[in-house]
Amino acid sequence: MNDLRTRLVHIWLLSRQDLVDRHRENALGAAWLILQPLAFIVLFSTVFARFMRARLGADTDPYLYTVYLIAGMLMWNMFANILSRVTPVYGEKSHLIRKIAVDLWTMPLYVVVAECAVYAITMAFFAVFLLIVGHPIGVQWLMLPVITLLLSAFAYGAGIVLATLNVFLPDIRNVLGILLQFGFWLTPVVYLATILPPWAAHGLHLSPIFLAVDAVHGVVVWNQWPPARELVALCGAAAIMLIIARWMLQRLESEMRNAL
């Protein structure tokens, strides 16, 4: 019990420090945690208010594509930020790992906590924006934390795998940047899956990221409950990735600590 309490305290302290350090040197400090998501929503709501309205069948709702775009972007950004920040975490925290007995499995969880906090703040502003423009917010929004948790778990597992490899192969971080660029454009975030050929649209269902983004689009844009098969598939992908990550970390932890 004491060991678990210690781990939770470490995660909480690292999460809080991470949020504070993001804008420590800026004049407005932590206010940027509010200003950045607000600017994001204002930008996309004004620039894309009329773009792709016809494809969404929303001639009467000039903001529907904006809602589609922002909902997908926020979920993608959370996933990409968790993955890209967990990957180099062992190298960045090597000074801490060498000094105290840090649990390498739970220590990077502070990244997930911090990114989910930013996502929650941005979604709160997004919800206010939706109320202002008259877009309905249904009871289906209760599923958003579930979708967020499942995608975060998948991203965390994938991040631990890459972080373990990154200790021995520093190029992993650079390769990840390229893969995320391809992943963004292969995921229907700024476009609709219906514009893709049938074989490509069918193949999207093999991607856990698409499953999460598609579920969020259903909830936020069309007030639909996420299909159970998508949630089950996403849960399975997250569980498998976490198992692989745990196994790999256990096998290589001793060599990693020596390398760090």
ChimeraX commands (.cxc) that place a marker at each C-alpha (Angstrom):
marker #1 position 0.00,0.00,0.00 radius 0.5
marker #1 position 2.82,2.41,0.87 radius 0.5
marker #1 position 4.54,1.57,-2.43 radius 0.5
marker #1 position 1.37,2.34,-4.37 radius 0.5
marker #1 position 0.90,5.61,-2.47 radius 0.5
marker #1 position 4.48,6.60,-3.29 radius 0.5
marker #1 position 3.96,5.91,-6.97 radius 0.5
marker #1 position 0.77,7.95,-7.06 radius 0.5
marker #1 position 2.49,10.85,-5.31 radius 0.5
marker #1 position 5.33,10.74,-7.85 radius 0.5
marker #1 position 2.86,10.74,-10.76 radius 0.5
marker #1 position 0.88,13.62,-9.27 radius 0.5
marker #1 position 3.95,15.74,-8.58 radius 0.5
marker #1 position 5.41,15.11,-12.03 radius 0.5
marker #1 position 2.05,15.88,-13.68 radius 0.5
marker #1 position 1.65,19.15,-11.81 radius 0.5
marker #1 position 5.23,20.16,-12.53 radius 0.5
marker #1 position 4.79,19.30,-16.19 radius 0.5
marker #1 position 1.80,21.63,-16.52 radius 0.5
marker #1 position 3.63,24.41,-14.67 radius 0.5
marker #1 position 6.86,24.05,-16.67 radius 0.5
marker #1 position 5.11,24.34,-20.02 radius 0.5
marker #1 position 4.75,28.11,-19.72 radius 0.5
marker #1 position 7.06,28.96,-16.82 radius 0.5
marker #1 position 9.08,31.45,-18.88 radius 0.5
marker #1 position 6.04,33.15,-20.44 radius 0.5
marker #1 position 4.65,36.37,-19.03 radius 0.5
marker #1 position 1.11,34.98,-18.79 radius 0.5
marker #1 position 2.28,31.71,-17.29 radius 0.5
marker #1 position -0.41,29.09,-16.72 radius 0.5
marker #1 position -3.01,31.32,-18.39 radius 0.5
marker #1 position -1.78,29.84,-21.67 radius 0.5
marker #1 position -3.48,26.57,-20.67 radius 0.5
marker #1 position -6.72,28.48,-21.26 radius 0.5
marker #1 position -5.68,30.89,-24.01 radius 0.5
marker #1 position -4.23,28.24,-26.34 radius 0.5
marker #1 position -7.34,26.04,-26.57 radius 0.5
marker #1 position -9.52,29.15,-26.81 radius 0.5
marker #1 position -7.45,30.46,-29.72 radius 0.5
marker #1 position -7.57,27.02,-31.34 radius 0.5
marker #1 position -11.36,26.92,-31.26 radius 0.5
marker #1 position -11.77,30.50,-32.47 radius 0.5
marker #1 position -9.35,29.94,-35.36 radius 0.5
marker #1 position -11.00,26.81,-36.67 radius 0.5
marker #1 position -14.53,28.08,-36.13 radius 0.5
marker #1 position -13.85,31.19,-38.24 radius 0.5
marker #1 position -11.57,29.77,-40.93 radius 0.5
marker #1 position -13.47,26.53,-41.58 radius 0.5
marker #1 position -17.04,27.62,-40.83 radius 0.5
marker #1 position -18.20,27.03,-44.43 radius 0.5
marker #1 position -15.61,24.57,-45.70 radius 0.5
marker #1 position -16.94,21.12,-46.72 radius 0.5
marker #1 position -20.51,21.91,-45.62 radius 0.5
marker #1 position -21.97,20.15,-48.66 radius 0.5
marker #1 position -20.13,16.90,-47.97 radius 0.5
marker #1 position -21.51,16.79,-44.45 radius 0.5
marker #1 position -25.01,17.50,-45.70 radius 0.5
marker #1 position -25.14,20.52,-43.44 radius 0.5
marker #1 position -26.25,23.42,-45.60 radius 0.5
marker #1 position -28.40,24.66,-42.72 radius 0.5
marker #1 position -25.59,24.42,-40.16 radius 0.5
marker #1 position -22.52,26.45,-41.16 radius 0.5
marker #1 position -20.57,25.21,-38.14 radius 0.5
marker #1 position -20.98,21.45,-38.59 radius 0.5
marker #1 position -17.65,20.95,-40.35 radius 0.5
marker #1 position -15.99,23.09,-37.69 radius 0.5
marker #1 position -17.42,20.77,-35.03 radius 0.5
marker #1 position -16.26,17.73,-37.00 radius 0.5
marker #1 position -12.78,19.14,-37.45 radius 0.5
marker #1 position -12.21,20.31,-33.88 radius 0.5
marker #1 position -13.58,17.12,-32.31 radius 0.5
marker #1 position -11.20,14.99,-34.37 radius 0.5
marker #1 position -8.23,17.32,-33.98 radius 0.5
marker #1 position -8.48,17.41,-30.19 radius 0.5
marker #1 position -8.56,13.62,-29.94 radius 0.5
marker #1 position -5.69,13.23,-32.41 radius 0.5
marker #1 position -3.58,15.88,-30.65 radius 0.5
marker #1 position -4.02,14.14,-27.31 radius 0.5
marker #1 position -2.93,10.81,-28.80 radius 0.5
marker #1 position 0.03,12.29,-30.67 radius 0.5
marker #1 position 1.21,14.31,-27.67 radius 0.5
marker #1 position 1.12,11.31,-25.34 radius 0.5
marker #1 position 3.00,9.13,-27.81 radius 0.5
marker #1 position 5.63,11.73,-28.75 radius 0.5
marker #1 position 6.24,12.75,-25.11 radius 0.5
marker #1 position 6.38,9.26,-23.60 radius 0.5
marker #1 position 8.87,8.02,-26.23 radius 0.5
marker #1 position 11.86,10.12,-24.99 radius 0.5
marker #1 position 10.81,10.12,-21.32 radius 0.5
marker #1 position 13.46,7.73,-19.97 radius 0.5
marker #1 position 16.28,9.74,-21.49 radius 0.5
marker #1 position 14.81,13.04,-20.31 radius 0.5
marker #1 position 14.30,11.72,-16.77 radius 0.5
marker #1 position 17.55,9.74,-16.60 radius 0.5
marker #1 position 18.85,12.00,-13.82 radius 0.5
marker #1 position 15.83,11.10,-11.72 radius 0.5
marker #1 position 16.01,7.40,-12.56 radius 0.5
marker #1 position 19.66,7.24,-11.49 radius 0.5
marker #1 position 19.01,8.96,-8.15 radius 0.5
marker #1 position 15.90,7.23,-6.81 radius 0.5
marker #1 position 14.15,3.90,-7.27 radius 0.5
marker #1 position 11.67,5.04,-9.90 radius 0.5
marker #1 position 9.21,2.51,-11.25 radius 0.5
marker #1 position 9.78,2.68,-15.02 radius 0.5
marker #1 position 6.31,1.31,-15.73 radius 0.5
marker #1 position 4.27,3.93,-13.87 radius 0.5
marker #1 position 6.59,6.95,-13.93 radius 0.5
marker #1 position 5.63,8.08,-17.49 radius 0.5
marker #1 position 1.96,8.15,-16.47 radius 0.5
marker #1 position 2.43,11.81,-15.58 radius 0.5
marker #1 position 2.45,12.55,-19.31 radius 0.5
marker #1 position -0.96,10.92,-19.72 radius 0.5
marker #1 position -2.38,12.80,-16.73 radius 0.5
marker #1 position -1.07,16.14,-18.01 radius 0.5
marker #1 position -2.25,15.63,-21.59 radius 0.5
marker #1 position -5.68,14.43,-20.47 radius 0.5
marker #1 position -5.97,17.52,-18.27 radius 0.5
marker #1 position -5.20,19.76,-21.27 radius 0.5
marker #1 position -7.70,17.79,-23.36 radius 0.5
marker #1 position -10.38,18.21,-20.69 radius 0.5
marker #1 position -9.79,21.96,-20.49 radius 0.5
marker #1 position -10.00,22.32,-24.26 radius 0.5
marker #1 position -13.13,20.19,-24.45 radius 0.5
marker #1 position -14.76,22.38,-21.81 radius 0.5
marker #1 position -14.20,25.47,-23.99 radius 0.5
marker #1 position -15.36,23.48,-27.00 radius 0.5
marker #1 position -18.60,22.61,-25.19 radius 0.5
marker #1 position -19.19,26.30,-24.44 radius 0.5
marker #1 position -18.61,27.10,-28.11 radius 0.5
marker #1 position -21.14,24.44,-29.13 radius 0.5
marker #1 position -23.74,25.91,-26.80 radius 0.5
marker #1 position -23.14,29.37,-28.24 radius 0.5
marker #1 position -23.60,28.24,-31.85 radius 0.5
marker #1 position -26.60,26.10,-30.94 radius 0.5
marker #1 position -25.08,22.68,-31.60 radius 0.5
marker #1 position -26.76,20.09,-29.35 radius 0.5
marker #1 position -24.83,18.35,-26.58 radius 0.5
marker #1 position -26.44,15.05,-25.79 radius 0.5
marker #1 position -26.15,12.44,-23.07 radius 0.5
marker #1 position -23.81,10.59,-25.45 radius 0.5
marker #1 position -21.04,12.89,-24.23 radius 0.5
marker #1 position -20.82,10.65,-21.18 radius 0.5
marker #1 position -18.92,8.22,-23.40 radius 0.5
marker #1 position -16.12,10.70,-24.14 radius 0.5
marker #1 position -14.14,9.86,-20.95 radius 0.5
marker #1 position -14.34,6.16,-21.87 radius 0.5
marker #1 position -13.04,6.79,-25.39 radius 0.5
marker #1 position -10.33,9.08,-24.01 radius 0.5
marker #1 position -9.23,6.49,-21.45 radius 0.5
marker #1 position -9.03,3.69,-24.03 radius 0.5
marker #1 position -7.06,5.73,-26.57 radius 0.5
marker #1 position -4.77,7.07,-23.82 radius 0.5
marker #1 position -4.08,3.50,-22.69 radius 0.5
marker #1 position -3.21,2.47,-26.25 radius 0.5
marker #1 position -0.98,5.52,-26.69 radius 0.5
marker #1 position 0.71,4.84,-23.35 radius 0.5
marker #1 position 1.44,1.22,-24.24 radius 0.5
marker #1 position 2.81,2.20,-27.65 radius 0.5
marker #1 position 4.82,4.99,-26.01 radius 0.5
marker #1 position 6.40,2.60,-23.49 radius 0.5
marker #1 position 7.40,0.24,-26.32 radius 0.5
marker #1 position 9.02,3.11,-28.22 radius 0.5
marker #1 position 10.56,4.58,-25.06 radius 0.5
marker #1 position 12.20,1.24,-24.27 radius 0.5
marker #1 position 13.61,0.99,-27.77 radius 0.5
marker #1 position 14.62,4.66,-27.74 radius 0.5
marker #1 position 17.11,4.01,-24.92 radius 0.5
marker #1 position 19.11,1.81,-27.30 radius 0.5
marker #1 position 18.09,3.37,-30.64 radius 0.5
marker #1 position 17.86,7.17,-30.31 radius 0.5
marker #1 position 16.63,7.48,-33.91 radius 0.5
marker #1 position 13.26,6.12,-32.79 radius 0.5
marker #1 position 12.12,9.60,-31.81 radius 0.5
marker #1 position 12.87,11.00,-35.27 radius 0.5
marker #1 position 11.15,8.10,-36.99 radius 0.5
marker #1 position 8.10,8.65,-34.79 radius 0.5
marker #1 position 7.78,12.24,-35.98 radius 0.5
marker #1 position 7.53,11.03,-39.57 radius 0.5
marker #1 position 5.08,8.26,-38.69 radius 0.5
marker #1 position 2.81,10.72,-36.87 radius 0.5
marker #1 position 2.69,12.95,-39.94 radius 0.5
marker #1 position 1.61,10.02,-42.09 radius 0.5
marker #1 position -0.79,8.85,-39.39 radius 0.5
marker #1 position -2.50,12.23,-39.24 radius 0.5
marker #1 position -3.26,12.33,-42.94 radius 0.5
marker #1 position -4.26,8.66,-43.02 radius 0.5
marker #1 position -6.84,9.32,-40.29 radius 0.5
marker #1 position -10.08,11.10,-41.28 radius 0.5
marker #1 position -9.58,14.17,-39.11 radius 0.5
marker #1 position -9.75,16.96,-41.69 radius 0.5
marker #1 position -11.65,14.95,-44.30 radius 0.5
marker #1 position -14.50,12.43,-44.32 radius 0.5
marker #1 position -13.89,8.70,-44.58 radius 0.5
marker #1 position -16.61,8.58,-47.25 radius 0.5
marker #1 position -14.30,10.22,-49.80 radius 0.5
marker #1 position -11.94,7.23,-49.65 radius 0.5
marker #1 position -12.19,4.15,-51.88 radius 0.5
marker #1 position -14.19,1.33,-50.25 radius 0.5
marker #1 position -11.11,-0.82,-49.62 radius 0.5
marker #1 position -9.32,2.06,-47.87 radius 0.5
marker #1 position -12.36,2.98,-45.79 radius 0.5
marker #1 position -12.71,-0.64,-44.70 radius 0.5
marker #1 position -9.02,-0.80,-43.77 radius 0.5
marker #1 position -9.40,2.19,-41.46 radius 0.5
marker #1 position -11.21,-0.02,-38.97 radius 0.5
marker #1 position -7.91,-1.78,-38.29 radius 0.5
marker #1 position -6.55,1.45,-36.78 radius 0.5
marker #1 position -7.24,2.09,-33.07 radius 0.5
marker #1 position -6.75,5.81,-33.67 radius 0.5
marker #1 position -9.48,5.83,-36.31 radius 0.5
marker #1 position -11.80,3.89,-34.00 radius 0.5
marker #1 position -11.40,6.55,-31.31 radius 0.5
marker #1 position -11.72,9.52,-33.68 radius 0.5
marker #1 position -14.73,7.97,-35.41 radius 0.5
marker #1 position -16.40,7.32,-32.05 radius 0.5
marker #1 position -15.81,10.93,-30.98 radius 0.5
marker #1 position -17.19,12.23,-34.28 radius 0.5
marker #1 position -20.32,10.15,-33.74 radius 0.5
marker #1 position -20.80,11.47,-30.22 radius 0.5
marker #1 position -19.99,15.14,-30.76 radius 0.5
marker #1 position -21.08,15.77,-34.35 radius 0.5
marker #1 position -24.11,13.51,-34.77 radius 0.5
marker #1 position -25.09,12.77,-31.14 radius 0.5
marker #1 position -24.82,9.03,-31.69 radius 0.5
marker #1 position -23.69,6.36,-29.27 radius 0.5
marker #1 position -20.34,4.81,-30.26 radius 0.5
marker #1 position -20.80,1.39,-31.90 radius 0.5
marker #1 position -20.09,-1.33,-29.35 radius 0.5
marker #1 position -17.81,-3.15,-31.79 radius 0.5
marker #1 position -15.58,-0.05,-32.05 radius 0.5
marker #1 position -15.27,0.26,-28.29 radius 0.5
marker #1 position -14.54,-3.46,-27.91 radius 0.5
marker #1 position -11.92,-3.33,-30.65 radius 0.5
marker #1 position -10.32,-0.23,-29.12 radius 0.5
marker #1 position -10.30,-1.86,-25.68 radius 0.5
marker #1 position -8.68,-4.98,-27.13 radius 0.5
marker #1 position -6.02,-2.97,-28.95 radius 0.5
marker #1 position -5.20,-1.03,-25.78 radius 0.5
marker #1 position -4.98,-4.22,-23.70 radius 0.5
marker #1 position -2.71,-5.95,-26.22 radius 0.5
marker #1 position -0.43,-2.92,-26.49 radius 0.5
marker #1 position -0.15,-2.59,-22.71 radius 0.5
marker #1 position 0.70,-6.31,-22.37 radius 0.5
marker #1 position 3.41,-6.02,-25.04 radius 0.5
marker #1 position 4.80,-2.89,-23.40 radius 0.5
marker #1 position 4.88,-4.49,-19.95 radius 0.5
marker #1 position 6.58,-7.62,-21.26 radius 0.5
marker #1 position 9.21,-5.66,-23.18 radius 0.5
marker #1 position 9.96,-3.36,-20.25 radius 0.5
marker #1 position 10.40,-6.29,-17.86 radius 0.5
marker #1 position 12.76,-8.05,-20.27 radius 0.5
marker #1 position 14.95,-5.01,-20.90 radius 0.5
marker #1 position 14.70,-2.97,-17.69 radius 0.5
marker #1 position 18.09,-4.04,-16.32 radius 0.5
marker #1 position 19.90,-3.19,-19.56 radius 0.5
marker #1 position 17.99,0.10,-19.77 radius 0.5
marker #1 position 19.06,1.22,-16.30 radius 0.5
marker #1 position 22.67,0.41,-17.17 radius 0.5
marker #1 position 22.42,2.35,-20.44 radius 0.5
marker #1 position 20.88,5.35,-18.69 radius 0.5
marker link #1:1,2 radius 0.2
marker link #1:2,3 radius 0.2
marker link #1:3,4 radius 0.2
marker link #1:4,5 radius 0.2
marker link #1:5,6 radius 0.2
marker link #1:6,7 radius 0.2
marker link #1:7,8 radius 0.2
marker link #1:8,9 radius 0.2
marker link #1:9,10 radius 0.2
marker link #1:10,11 radius 0.2
marker link #1:11,12 radius 0.2
marker link #1:12,13 radius 0.2
marker link #1:13,14 radius 0.2
marker link #1:14,15 radius 0.2
marker link #1:15,16 radius 0.2
marker link #1:16,17 radius 0.2
marker link #1:17,18 radius 0.2
marker link #1:18,19 radius 0.2
marker link #1:19,20 radius 0.2
marker link #1:20,21 radius 0.2
marker link #1:21,22 radius 0.2
marker link #1:22,23 radius 0.2
marker link #1:23,24 radius 0.2
marker link #1:24,25 radius 0.2
marker link #1:25,26 radius 0.2
marker link #1:26,27 radius 0.2
marker link #1:27,28 radius 0.2
marker link #1:28,29 radius 0.2
marker link #1:29,30 radius 0.2
marker link #1:30,31 radius 0.2
marker link #1:31,32 radius 0.2
marker link #1:32,33 radius 0.2
marker link #1:33,34 radius 0.2
marker link #1:34,35 radius 0.2
marker link #1:35,36 radius 0.2
marker link #1:36,37 radius 0.2
marker link #1:37,38 radius 0.2
marker link #1:38,39 radius 0.2
marker link #1:39,40 radius 0.2
marker link #1:40,41 radius 0.2
marker link #1:41,42 radius 0.2
marker link #1:42,43 radius 0.2
marker link #1:43,44 radius 0.2
marker link #1:44,45 radius 0.2
marker link #1:45,46 radius 0.2
marker link #1:46,47 radius 0.2
marker link #1:47,48 radius 0.2
marker link #1:48,49 radius 0.2
marker link #1:49,50 radius 0.2
marker link #1:50,51 radius 0.2
marker link #1:51,52 radius 0.2
marker link #1:52,53 radius 0.2
marker link #1:53,54 radius 0.2
marker link #1:54,55 radius 0.2
marker link #1:55,56 radius 0.2
marker link #1:56,57 radius 0.2
marker link #1:57,58 radius 0.2
marker link #1:58,59 radius 0.2
marker link #1:59,60 radius 0.2
marker link #1:60,61 radius 0.2
marker link #1:61,62 radius 0.2
marker link #1:62,63 radius 0.2
marker link #1:63,64 radius 0.2
marker link #1:64,65 radius 0.2
marker link #1:65,66 radius 0.2
marker link #1:66,67 radius 0.2
marker link #1:67,68 radius 0.2
marker link #1:68,69 radius 0.2
marker link #1:69,70 radius 0.2
marker link #1:70,71 radius 0.2
marker link #1:71,72 radius 0.2
marker link #1:72,73 radius 0.2
marker link #1:73,74 radius 0.2
marker link #1:74,75 radius 0.2
marker link #1:75,76 radius 0.2
marker link #1:76,77 radius 0.2
marker link #1:77,78 radius 0.2
marker link #1:78,79 radius 0.2
marker link #1:79,80 radius 0.2
marker link #1:80,81 radius 0.2
marker link #1:81,82 radius 0.2
marker link #1:82,83 radius 0.2
marker link #1:83,84 radius 0.2
marker link #1:84,85 radius 0.2
marker link #1:85,86 radius 0.2
marker link #1:86,87 radius 0.2
marker link #1:87,88 radius 0.2
marker link #1:88,89 radius 0.2
marker link #1:89,90 radius 0.2
marker link #1:90,91 radius 0.2
marker link #1:91,92 radius 0.2
marker link #1:92,93 radius 0.2
marker link #1:93,94 radius 0.2
marker link #1:94,95 radius 0.2
marker link #1:95,96 radius 0.2
marker link #1:96,97 radius 0.2
marker link #1:97,98 radius 0.2
marker link #1:98,99 radius 0.2
marker link #1:99,100 radius 0.2
marker link #1:100,101 radius 0.2
marker link #1:101,102 radius 0.2
marker link #1:102,103 radius 0.2
marker link #1:103,104 radius 0.2
marker link #1:104,105 radius 0.2
marker link #1:105,106 radius 0.2
marker link #1:106,107 radius 0.2
marker link #1:107,108 radius 0.2
marker link #1:108,109 radius 0.2
marker link #1:109,110 radius 0.2
marker link #1:110,111 radius 0.2
marker link #1:111,112 radius 0.2
marker link #1:112,113 radius 0.2
marker link #1:113,114 radius 0.2
marker link #1:114,115 radius 0.2
marker link #1:115,116 radius 0.2
marker link #1:116,117 radius 0.2
marker link #1:117,118 radius 0.2
marker link #1:118,119 radius 0.2
marker link #1:119,120 radius 0.2
marker link #1:120,121 radius 0.2
marker link #1:121,122 radius 0.2
marker link #1:122,123 radius 0.2
marker link #1:123,124 radius 0.2
marker link #1:124,125 radius 0.2
marker link #1:125,126 radius 0.2
marker link #1:126,127 radius 0.2
marker link #1:127,128 radius 0.2
marker link #1:128,129 radius 0.2
marker link #1:129,130 radius 0.2
marker link #1:130,131 radius 0.2
marker link #1:131,132 radius 0.2
marker link #1:132,133 radius 0.2
marker link #1:133,134 radius 0.2
marker link #1:134,135 radius 0.2
marker link #1:135,136 radius 0.2
marker link #1:136,137 radius 0.2
marker link #1:137,138 radius 0.2
marker link #1:138,139 radius 0.2
marker link #1:139,140 radius 0.2
marker link #1:140,141 radius 0.2
marker link #1:141,142 radius 0.2
marker link #1:142,143 radius 0.2
marker link #1:143,144 radius 0.2
marker link #1:144,145 radius 0.2
marker link #1:145,146 radius 0.2
marker link #1:146,147 radius 0.2
marker link #1:147,148 radius 0.2
marker link #1:148,149 radius 0.2
marker link #1:149,150 radius 0.2
marker link #1:150,151 radius 0.2
marker link #1:151,152 radius 0.2
marker link #1:152,153 radius 0.2
marker link #1:153,154 radius 0.2
marker link #1:154,155 radius 0.2
marker link #1:155,156 radius 0.2
marker link #1:156,157 radius 0.2
marker link #1:157,158 radius 0.2
marker link #1:158,159 radius 0.2
marker link #1:159,160 radius 0.2
marker link #1:160,161 radius 0.2
marker link #1:161,162 radius 0.2
marker link #1:162,163 radius 0.2
marker link #1:163,164 radius 0.2
marker link #1:164,165 radius 0.2
marker link #1:165,166 radius 0.2
marker link #1:166,167 radius 0.2
marker link #1:167,168 radius 0.2
marker link #1:168,169 radius 0.2
marker link #1:169,170 radius 0.2
marker link #1:170,171 radius 0.2
marker link #1:171,172 radius 0.2
marker link #1:172,173 radius 0.2
marker link #1:173,174 radius 0.2
marker link #1:174,175 radius 0.2
marker link #1:175,176 radius 0.2
marker link #1:176,177 radius 0.2
marker link #1:177,178 radius 0.2
marker link #1:178,179 radius 0.2
marker link #1:179,180 radius 0.2
marker link #1:180,181 radius 0.2
marker link #1:181,182 radius 0.2
marker link #1:182,183 radius 0.2
marker link #1:183,184 radius 0.2
marker link #1:184,185 radius 0.2
marker link #1:185,186 radius 0.2
marker link #1:186,187 radius 0.2
marker link #1:187,188 radius 0.2
marker link #1:188,189 radius 0.2
marker link #1:189,190 radius 0.2
marker link #1:190,191 radius 0.2
marker link #1:191,192 radius 0.2
marker link #1:192,193 radius 0.2
marker link #1:193,194 radius 0.2
marker link #1:194,195 radius 0.2
marker link #1:195,196 radius 0.2
marker link #1:196,197 radius 0.2
marker link #1:197,198 radius 0.2
marker link #1:198,199 radius 0.2
marker link #1:199,200 radius 0.2
marker link #1:200,201 radius 0.2
marker link #1:201,202 radius 0.2
marker link #1:202,203 radius 0.2
marker link #1:203,204 radius 0.2
marker link #1:204,205 radius 0.2
marker link #1:205,206 radius 0.2
marker link #1:206,207 radius 0.2
marker link #1:207,208 radius 0.2
marker link #1:208,209 radius 0.2
marker link #1:209,210 radius 0.2
marker link #1:210,211 radius 0.2
marker link #1:211,212 radius 0.2
marker link #1:212,213 radius 0.2
marker link #1:213,214 radius 0.2
marker link #1:214,215 radius 0.2
marker link #1:215,216 radius 0.2
marker link #1:216,217 radius 0.2
marker link #1:217,218 radius 0.2
marker link #1:218,219 radius 0.2
marker link #1:219,220 radius 0.2
marker link #1:220,221 radius 0.2
marker link #1:221,222 radius 0.2
marker link #1:222,223 radius 0.2
marker link #1:223,224 radius 0.2
marker link #1:224,225 radius 0.2
marker link #1:225,226 radius 0.2
marker link #1:226,227 radius 0.2
marker link #1:227,228 radius 0.2
marker link #1:228,229 radius 0.2
marker link #1:229,230 radius 0.2
marker link #1:230,231 radius 0.2
marker link #1:231,232 radius 0.2
marker link #1:232,233 radius 0.2
marker link #1:233,234 radius 0.2
marker link #1:234,235 radius 0.2
marker link #1:235,236 radius 0.2
marker link #1:236,237 radius 0.2
marker link #1:237,238 radius 0.2
marker link #1:238,239 radius 0.2
marker link #1:239,240 radius 0.2
marker link #1:240,241 radius 0.2
marker link #1:241,242 radius 0.2
marker link #1:242,243 radius 0.2
marker link #1:243,244 radius 0.2
marker link #1:244,245 radius 0.2
marker link #1:245,246 radius 0.2
marker link #1:246,247 radius 0.2
marker link #1:247,248 radius 0.2
marker link #1:248,249 radius 0.2
marker link #1:249,250 radius 0.2
marker link #1:250,251 radius 0.2
marker link #1:251,252 radius 0.2
marker link #1:252,253 radius 0.2
marker link #1:253,254 radius 0.2
marker link #1:254,255 radius 0.2
marker link #1:255,256 radius 0.2
marker link #1:256,257 radius 0.2
marker link #1:257,258 radius 0.2
marker link #1:258,259 radius 0.2
marker link #1:259,260 radius 0.2
view
